[in-house]
Amino acid sequence: MASTTSPMMQQFEAAKARCPGALVFFRMGDFYELFGDDAREAADLLDLTLTSRDKGPDALPMAGFPHHQLDTQLVKLVAAGRHVAICEQIDDPKTTKGLLRREVTRIVTPGIAADETLLDPARSNWLLAILPRDGRDGADPKVGLAWIDVAAGRFEAAVVNRDDVADHVLRLDPSECLCGEKHRELVLELVQPAGKRLVTTRPDWWFDDATADAAVTRALGGRRLEGLGFELPADAPGVAAAGAVVAYLEQNEPAAISRIDTLAAWRPGLRLEIDEASRRSLELIRAAATGRRDGSLAGVLDHTRSPMGARLLGEWLSAPLVDKAAIDDRLDAVAALVADPILAARLAEKLSGIGDIERLVGRVITGRAGPRDLERIGRATAILPDVVSLLASSGGLLADLRDGLDPCPDVASRIGAMLREGCPVFAREGGFIRPGFDAPLDELVELASGGKAWITRYQAQEIERTGIASLKVGYNRVFGFFLEIGRTHAEKVPPEYIRKQTVKNAERYTTPELDERQRQVLGAEEEAVRREIHLLEELRTFVAGERIRLDRAAEVLAVLDVLLSFAEVARTRGWVRPEVSSGGELVIDAGRHPVLEELLPPGTLVANDLALSAGGETAPAILLVTGPNMGGKSTFIRQAALVAVMAQAGSFVPAKRARVGIVDRLFARIGAGDDLARGASTFLVEMAQTARILNRATPRSLVILDEVGRGTSTFDGLAIAQAVVEHLQVAVGCRTLFATHYLQLAALERLPGVANVQVLVKQHHEQLVFLHQVVPGAADKSWGVHVARLAGVPTEVIDRARDLLIGFESDAAAPQAKPRRKPPQRDQLSLFD
């Protein structure tokens, strides 16, 4: 960047030093300007024209845009993962001579963005701090995590194993990750399995225990961490990560700290654990092909009326419950709403207009809420008494929601009394205070509009004094106030009248009283706007003081919104309430895939039964699923996992009957791809995922495996697949669905708790007919050559493949369910014991 010592550029350089790494939007009149490297980068990202005031090789590059485009440009930069510092003019150009003071008034980063225009309404916007720590006394290394949604004020911390970091990153899907400078490379490695992430580094001392503990204590108003459920020193890495989050907010968005009410200690085992590969395979929140909610489980279930409800629904599906009583509470509430469609419809109607209270309150606290934001809070709080009334006779969870909902009548009445309907977005536009609310403002408005009452009185006074009945008081922007008198009355004009303008058949005059009135009117409009802004600030301060009540109301309405959404889908689709138990069964009668049921024409999706039991007590623990490609194996095993997720989230399920024993961990390895960035082949990725499942599954887990071993040679793959099944059967005993093309594995049904099912297909005149029906027994063919023919492989290739297949099959031998090798017994300790 070309050096300069001009006072204005010194201001710009000071702003750059205050915000390292950020693009500085430097306000100059009606434009925001960028200079030097910032200008070059912004020109590419925002499609701006790069210019310069000077000429020659050392000319300083510039780029800019009109100030009213600020929000539009911020959206682009936040989406691109950039930090932006907004440097505003502090002094009023109308009253200040010389150089205007400029200061950075706002810093926007992807992780702390709180404005609606910058955020996806259906997705929480998390900032995640990651702090790797070595294990104590030889223990495994741990990682402290802390995450906050600045717009909502939700703040949590945890200590997890390094292998679990990617799972949490994928569950939270943070917009920005924060780490210390010395840990950047390690953190990039830890989050890489969850996809590319924006990682921001900050000084390592931010993450020191003492520094971080002090920061968290400040944010929480002095409350002790032990009282919030933290166990020190075990939870120290999580607390240190939380301290770094607070330091980041203090540096970039200090007002957001007042949004923090508490710091919650996240604990494993309180939710159904779903690893990152399983989330992708099952497409819980986003479809793999598009990255959008449409085509995913969330897309099917999301009939919410508010952004808060849409976000909460995603959280419920990402981390379903494992406590039977809590699950039954949700199911009871959904059942009550399904049974009473009139109540459900009335509640849904009320929730349709509530908007995003959670994020609106966040804007109030940060001081950026405009008149329209506060009007929307007023409309939302106005329906709260109606919601309480509608739930008057409800029981269970619905009654708890009713009792926990503060109607906030004072908030609704104060906002309603003060603000007009249809408020403008920005306070500077004025005209949003109701007439009659504030007498001084009413006087200013009357004066700014010309003061009709005063004009009427003054005109009557002058008519009586002069005896000129046709005398009129008028106003225009060029000449201001005037007295207009026809020429026929020229002799009656008082000598103190001062001629101002001549028009056809009349003369226009002014008087000292009119000149004084004109001076008052000219300042009244600006003063009225200032008065409205002052009143709005008072209202904003009042609403900010009710933050806790409004946050609780937002929480209750979001839960109610999700329950109503579950009920609506259940009623319209004919879904049933699952029976949830503490046992190890998974029994589904006439189960259907919820996403395919929505995508396919009614009546075309084939329903299938499933019965599993952990340990093989009342049904097989492991089902080997065989059949051709395109036959429906993957659909069958996926829908079993989705039914378990839905049931534990509190939703009804697509089946005639379902009994779901609570699952503690869900693993779904369905398909894999190369990870070229890390030098990992498809097979290596598949084996890494399989190893994770074998090492972490418990007897209460549900494991979904598809085509294990297909990425290597036939016999290697077959051997690995059989060994995996045997390990799950002997060492784990969990419920497992194992889809495979290795027909030789059918022989494993002789093992206790292992059974075969197949996807039916019929051959008709060399054509395959897929029945998509799952029945007991093993397939005797894979039908791969026939599927290749359907795909359009040339006839001569198909004929040759058929001839080769006959020869291969005659040489193949089925595997035997050989006993597992026992680990060798050692009579003495080894040299290293």
N, C-alpha and C positions, 0 to 999 in steps of 0.2 A: 504494500500500500504506500502510495506517495505521501511523504511526511508533510505536514502543514501545521502552522502555528496560529491560524486564524481562530478567534475566540469561539466561533460556532463549531469548528472541527475539534477544538479542544473538548467541547461538550460531548461530541460524538465519541471521541476516544475515551473519555471518562465513562460513558455508558458501556463501551466495549469492555473496558477493564472491570466494570461492575458485574458484567454478565459474560464470562468467558465461554466461548463455544456457541453462543446464541447469535442469531441474526437480529440486528438492531433496526427496528422501524423508527426512524428519526423524524418527528413531526416538524414540518416546515410549512406554515400556512395551512392550505387546504390539502396538502399532500403528505404522504409518508415517503421519505427518501432513504435509500441504502447506499453505502459507499464502499469502495474497495472490493475486497474479496466477498463481502456480504452482497454487494450489488451483482457480482458475477454469478454467485450461486443462486440468488433470487431470480435473476434474469432467466436462468435455465428452468428453475422449478415453477415459476409463475408466468413464464412467457412474457417477460417485460423487455422493453427496449433498453439496451445498454448505451449510455451516453456519457459525456464528460463536459465540464465547463471549460476545460483547458485543452490545449493541443499538444502534440508531441508524445514521445514514448513514455514520459513520466506522468501523463495526465491521469487524474484520479477518476476511476470508473464510477458512474452513478446509475441508479435505476429507481423508479418510484411509481406510485399509483395514488389515485384520489382517496381521501380519508374515508369516504363512505364505502369503499371496497374492503375495509379492514377485515370484517368477519369472513368474507369470501376467501381472502388470501390466507387467513389463519387456518381455515379448514384444509386447504391444500398442503400447507407446511406441516401441520400436525399429522396429517395422513402420511406424509413423507418422513415422519420421525424427527423433525427438526425442532430445536428450541428457538423461541422468539422473545425478544425483549422489546417492549413498546415504550419509547421515550417521548413523552408528551411535553407540550408547551405549558408551563405552569402560570406564567404571567399572561394577562389579558393584552393582546396586541393593541386594543383601542385605547388603553390607558397607560401603556408602558412605552417609553422611548428607549431606543438603543436595543441592545441584545436581550432577548427574552430568556428567562430561566427555563431550563429543560431538565426533567428528571425521569428515570425509569419508574413508571407507575404500575407496570404489570409484566410478569414473566409467564409465558405459556409454554409448557412442555407436554408431550403426549400423556405422561402419567399424572399430571395435576390439572389437566384441562377440565373445566367444570361447566362451561357454557353448553347449552343444548345444541347449538349449531356445530359444535366440535365433537359431539359424542353420538354413538349409536344408542338410540333409546332402549333397545332390547338387551343391551350388554353393559355390565358394570365396568367401570374404568379403573383398573387396579394399577397402583404403583407398588412394585415388589422390590424389597431390599434383600440381598442375598449375602450371607457372611459365612464362608467356609471356616471351620475350626478343626484343629487336630483333636483326636480323641484323648480323653484323660486316662492316665494309667494304662496305656496300651489298648484302650477301647477303640472301636471303629470311629473314623472321622465323622463329625457331625456338621450340619449346616444350619445356621440360624436364618429364619425367614420372617419377614414382617410385611404385611400388605395393607394398603389403605385405599378406599374409594373416597377421594377428596370431596366429590359432590354429595356423598351421602354421610360421610364421617365415620364409616365402619372401619375398624382398625383391629387387626389380629396379628398374633405372632406365634411361631412354632419352632421347634428344633426337630430336624428330621435327618435320616440317613442320606448320604450323598446320592445313593441310587434312587431315592424317592423325589429328588428335586424336580426332575423333568415331569413327573406325574402332577406335582403341584402347579408347575408352570402351565401345563396344558389345561388343568382344571380351572385355574384363575384366568388364564389368557391375558396376562398383564400388558398394558400398552407401553410400559417402560420398566426396565430393571435397573436397580441401583446397586453398586458394589464399590469396595475400596480399590484404590489404584493398583495395589500389589496383587489383587485377586482377579484382575480382569480376565486374563487368559483362562484361568480355572473356571470362572463363572461362565464364560462363553462355552466351554466344553460341557459344563453341567446342563446348560439350558438347550444345547444344540439338538438333542433328540426331540424336543418340543417345537422345533422349527425356528426360523430366524427371529431374533428378538433384538429390540433396541436396548443396549446396555450403556448406562451412563456411569462414569466413574467420578468419585469424590474422594477427598483426602482420607487417608487410612485412619487418622485420629478420630474422625466422626464415629468410627465403629469400635473405639476403645470402650471397655466396660464402664469405667467411671464417667467418661464424657457422655456416653449414650444413656446411662442411668439417670444422670442429671437432666438430660433433655426430655426423657420420658416423664420424669417427675414434674417438670415444669408444665408439660402439656396436660397432665392429669390433675393439676392443681394440688400437688403434694401427696396424693394418695399412694399408699404402699403397694408394691407389686404383689407381695404375698397375699394381700387381701383380695386380689383379683384372680387368684388361682395359680400364680406362678410359683415354681419350686426352684429356688436358687441354691447352689450355683448351676444346677442341671439346665435350667432354662436361660442361662445368661446369654448364649449366642442369639437366641430369639429376641431378647430384650435389647441387646446391642444393635441388632438390625432395625428394631423399632426406633431406637434413638437416632439412627442415621436417617430414617424417614422423617422424623420430627425436624432434624437439622436441615434437611432438604426443603421442607415446608417453610421453616423460618427464613431461609435464604430467598425463596422464590414466591411463596404465597402465604405470608404470615397470618392473614385473616383466617385461613382455613384451619388453623390450629384450634380456634374457638369452636370449630365444628366437632372436634373430638370429645366424646363423652367418656369413653373407657377404652382400655386395651384388653382384648379377650385372648385367653390362652387356648390355642387350638390343640386338640388331643387326638391321636389316632384311635381308631376303634369306635368312634362315636357316629361314624357315617360309613356307608358302603364304600369300600376302597375300589377304585377303578383306575387301572394304570393307563398311561398315555396311548399305548398301542390299542388297548381295548376301546378307548373313547373314539379313536379314529375308525376302528373296524365297525363299531356299532352305530356310528353317525348319530350320536345322542343329541348334539346341539347344532351341528352343521353338516350338510351333505358333503361327502368327500370330493365329488366331481366339481361342485360349484363354490364351496366354502360358504354357502348361504344357509339360512335356517330352513328355507323351503326344501322339502325332500328329506328332512331329518325327523327324529322322534319329536323334538321340540316343535318343529313346524306343524306336526299333526295335532299336538296337544295345546298349542298356543291359540286360544280364543280369548285372551285377556283383553280388558278394556283400557288398561293403563300401562305406560312404560314400566312403572314399578313392578306390576304384576308380571310382565314379560321377563324382566330380569330375574325375579324370584323364581319363576318357573324353571328357567335355565339352571339356577343354583340347585333347586330340588332334584332335577334330573341328573346333574353332575355329581351330587353327593346325597343319594337317598338315605333314608333312616335305617337304623338297625335295631331300634328299640320297639318292641312289639306294641306296647301301650301307645306310644306316640304315633306309630303307623295306623293303628286302629282308630285313634282320634281323628286323623285326617280322613280315613275311609268312612267313618261315621258321618262326618260333616258332608262329604260328597254324596253319600247315600241320602241324607236328609234333603239336599238340594235337588237330587234326581227325583225324589218322591214328591217334591213340591215345586213343580215347574212355574207356578204363579209367583211364589216367593223368589225363586231364582231369577225370573224375568224382571221383577221389580228391582231387585238388587243390582242386576246387570245394567238396567237403565240408569240407576243412580251413579254407578261407577263410570259410565261412559264419558262423563264430562269432567272427571277429577284431574286429569292431566298428571304431571310428574311432580307431586308435592315434594318428594325427597330432594330432587335437584333444584327446584325453585327455592326451597329453604336454604340450600347451599349458596345460591346466588344472593339471597338476602344477607346472609352472614358475611360474605365477602364484599358486600357493598355494591354489587353490580346489578341488583334487581331493579328493573324499570317499572313504570306504572302498570304495564300489561302483566308482568310477572306477579305483582301483588294482587291485581284483579283476579288472576287465575287461582291464587291461594284463597282469596275470598270466596270464589265460586265453589272451590273444593270443600272448604270448611262449612259452607252453607248446607251441604247435603248430609253432613255427619249426623245431625239429629234424626233425619229420615232413616238412615242406615240403622241407628240404634233402635228406632221404633219398629222397623221391619223385623229385626231379630229378637223382638221382645219375648216371644214364646219359644225360642230355640233353646236347645240344650247342648251339652258337650263342648266341643271346640268352638262352635258358633256362638255359644253363650259366653265363653271366655273372651272371644273377640269383641263381642258386644260390651262386656263389662270393662274391657281394657281400652275402649274407644272413648276418649274425651271429646264431646261434641264441639268444644271450642266456640261457644256462642259469642263470647266477647271479641274474638278475632274476626269472625264472620260479620258481626254487626258493625264493628269499627271500620273494616275495609269497605263494606257495602255502603255505609253512611258517607264515606269520604270520596270514593272513586266513582266516576261515571262508568257506564257500560261502554265497551269498545275503546278502552284506553290505548294511547299510542305506545310504541315500543320504548321510545326514548323520552326522558323527562324534559329535555330541552324543547320538545315540540309543544308543551303546554296544553291546556284545555282538558285536563283529566280530573280536576277536582269538581265535585258536584256543586252547583249553585246553592247558596244557603248554608254551606258547611262552615265557611270562614268569612266573617263580615269584612275584614280588611281586604281580602282577596276579591270579594264581590265588588267593593268600591273601586278597586284597581281595574277590574274587568269592565265595569261600567264606564270608567273614565277612558280606558283604552279604546272602547268602542265608540267614543265620541260623547258619552254622557247624555243619552237621550233625555233623561229626566231633567238634567240641568239645562239642556238646550230648550226644552219645552218651557221651563220656567223663565229662562232669560228672554226667549222670544216673546212670551206673553207680557213680560215686564216692559220691553222696549216698544211693543205695539201700544200699550197703554200710555207710555210716556210720550211717544211721538205722535200718536194718533194716526199712524199709518197701518191700516188693517192688513195690507198685503205684505208687510215686512216679513222676511224669512231668514232664519239662521241656517247656513249651509256649511259644508266642509268638503274639501278635496285635498289630495296629497300634494298638489303643486302649491296652492295658495293657503292651505290650512283653513281655519275658521273665517267666516265672513258673514256680513249682513247684506242681503240683497234687497234693493229698493227700486221699484219701477221709476222711469224718468218722469212720469206724471206727478210724482210726489217729491220731486227734487227740492221744492221750496220748503218742505217740512223736515229735511235732513238736519239734525242738530249739528252745530259747528264742531263739536268734539269728535264726530265721526271722521275717520281718515280713509280717503278713497284708496282702494286696493286694486280694482280691476274694472274695466268697462266691458260689458257684454251687450248683446242685442236687446234694446228696449229697457235696459236696467244698468244700475251701477252697483258695485260691490264695495263694502266698507269694512273697516275693522275698528275695534275699540281696545283700550287697555285691558278690559275684562276678558275679551276674546283672545288677545295675545297671551295673557297669563294662562288661560285655559289650554291654549295650544301647547304651551311649554309643558304643562302637566300631562297632556295626552301622549306627547312624544315619549315620555319616560315611563308611562304607566304600563305599556305592554311588556317591556323588559322587567319592570318591577313585579308585574303579575307572574311572569314565569319564574322569577327568583322566589317569590312567595310560594308558588306551587312546589318548587323543588324543596324548599324548606319544610313544607308540610309533608312531602313524600319522605324526606329523611326522618322526620318524627315517626311516621307510620312504619318505616323500615326498621327503625330502632325498636319499636314496640313489637313487631312481628319477630325480630331476631331474639327478643327476650322470651318468646314463647316457643323457642326451638325444640325443647324436649317434648312438649305436648304435641307439636306438629310432627316431629319425627315418629313418635309413637303412633299417631293417627296414620301416617304414611305406611308404617309397618303393618298395622292391622288391615288396612285397605288392600295392601299388596297380597297378604295371605288370603283374604276373602276373594280377591280377584282370581287367584290361581285355583282355589276350590271351585269357584263358579265355572272356570274354564274346564276343569276336569269333569264337572257335572254335565256341562253342555255337550262335550264330546261323548261321554258315556251314554247320555240319553239319545242323542241323534244317531249313534252308531250301534246301539243295542249291546254295549259292553256290560260285563258283569263285575260284581265286587269280588275280588280275590279273598280267599281265606288265608290269613297270614298266621304262621305258627312258629314255634321255637324249635321245631324238629328239622330233619334233614331231607324232607321230601320236596319234589317239584312235580306236581301233577297238573296237567293242562288238558282239558277235554275240548276238542274242536278249536284249537288255538289258531290265530291268524296273525300275520305280520302287520302291525299297525300302519306302517308307511305304505306298503304295497296295497293294503285295503283301501287307502285313500286314492292311490294313483290309478288302480285298475277299475274297470267298469263293475258296478254292483253285481255280486253273485258269481264272479269269475275266479275269485281267489279260493283255492282249495284249503279247507281247514284240516288240521291234523292233531292227533292225540300224542301226549308225551307223558311218561311216568319215570321219574328218577328218585332214588333214595340214597342218601349218603350212607356208605358202608354196605349197601346192597341188602338192607334189612327187609323192606317190603316191596322193593322194585329194584331193578338194576341200578348200580351206581354209575356205570359207564355204558353208553350206547355207541356202538360202532355204526356209523351211517354210511352206506354205500349206494352207488347209483351213478348214472351218467352225468356229465357236465350238462348244465341247463335243466337238469331234472328237478332242482329245488332243494338240494342238500344244504347249501349255505343259507337259504331263506329259512329252512326249518330250524337250524341251530341258532341263527340270529334271533328269531322270534322268541325262542325260549329265554334268551338273555334279556331281551327287551321287556318281556312280561315280568321278569323278576325286578328289573329296574323300576318299571311303572308301579308295580304293587308296593314296593318299599318307598316310593316317592309319595304314595297316597292316592294313586289313580286307579280307576277301574281298568279292566284289561279286555282285549278282544278274544273272547272264548265263551264257551257255554258254562264252564266251571273251571276254577283254578285254585289250587292249594299250593302256597309258596312258603317253604321253610326259609327263614331269614338267611340271606347270603351275607357273609362278612367281607369277602373279596371276590371280585368278578374279573376273570381273565378271558379275553377273546382274541385269539390270534387267527385272523382270517385274511389271508393274502399278505404279501410283503413285497418290498421293492428294494432295489439297490440303494445304498447310502454312499454315493460316490465321493461326497465331500469328506467322508471319514475313511474312505478306502474299504468299505464293507460291501460284499456281494449280497445278492438276495438270500443265498443260503446262510451266510453268516448272520444277517439280520434275523432271519427266521430262527436260527439256533439260539441267538441271544435272547429273543423273546421267549422261546420255549424254556430256556434255562431259568429265566426269571419266574416263570409260572411254576416250574417244578420246585424251585427253592422257596417260594413264598405261599403257595397254596396251602390251605388248612382243610380239615374235614368239613367245615361249613362253607367252603368256597364253591363257586360255580365256574367250571372251565369249559371253554368253547374252543376247539382246535379244528382247523381246516387244512387238510393236505400237508400234514407234517412230513418232512423228508423229501418233498418233491423237487427240491433244488439241487439234488446231487444224483449219483448213479442209482439205478433201480434197487440194487441189493443193499447199498449203504442206506438209502432212504427207507427201505422196508425194515431194515434192522433197527434203525433209530426210532421209527414209528412204533414198532412192537415194544421196544424197551421203554418208550415213554408211557404207553398204555399200561405196561406191567408196573412201572413205578407208581403211577396214579392209583392203580388198583391195590397195591400192597402197602406202599408207604404213606399215601395220603387218604385215599378212600372218599374223595369228594365227588360231588355230582359232575359228570363229564359227558360232553357230546363231542365225538371224535369223527369227523367226516374224512373219508379217505377213498382213494382209487386203488389202494392195495387190497385186492380182494382176498389175498392170502391171510390177511388179519382176521377174517371171519372165524378162523379156527380158534381164536382167543376166547370165544364165548364159553369154552369149557372152564375158564377161570371163574371163580365165584364173583358175582356182582357184575359180570360183563355180558352184554347181550347185543344182538345184531338187529338193525332195522334197515330197510332199503326204500329207495324212492322208485316207484313203479314207472315202467315205460313199456310201451307195446310197439311191436314191429308190424307194419302193414304195407305189403308190397315194397319192401326195401326202404320204407319210410319209417321214421321214428315218431311215435306219438307220446308226448310227455304228459303223464297223468298228474304229476306233482302230489301224489298220494304216498304217505309214509306208512309202511306196514312191517310187521315182524319178519325177520329173515334177512339173509345176505344176498346181494346181487351176484349173479354168476357171470356177468359181463360188464365191462366199463363203457362199451358202446362208443369208444373214442373215434374209431374209423367212421362210424355213421355220423357223428357230430361234425367231423371234418368235412364230410360230404355236404352236410347242411350249410357249412360255412363257405362252400364254393370251391373246395380244393379240386383240381383237375381230375377227371375220371381215371386216367392212366395211373396217377399217383394213388388214388383210392384203391384201385385193383391191386397194385403192387403191395400196398400196405396190408390189404386183406390176406394176401398170400403169405407175407412175412409173419403176420400175426398168428396164423395157424401153426407155423413152425415154432415160434417162440412159446406158444401156449403148451405145445406138446413136451417141451423141455423144462417147463416151470414146475416147481415143487412148492407146496404150501408149507409155511413155517409151522413148527411145532411149539406148543406152549410149554417150552422147557422150563424146568425149575430155575429160579434165579440163583446165581452164584452167591454163596455166602462169603462175607468178608473173611480174609485169612485170620486165624487165631495166632496171637503172638505169645510165646512162652516167656520172653524176656523183653525188657525195655530196649528200644533202639538207642543208638548213640545220641539222638537228639531229644529223647524224652527226659 
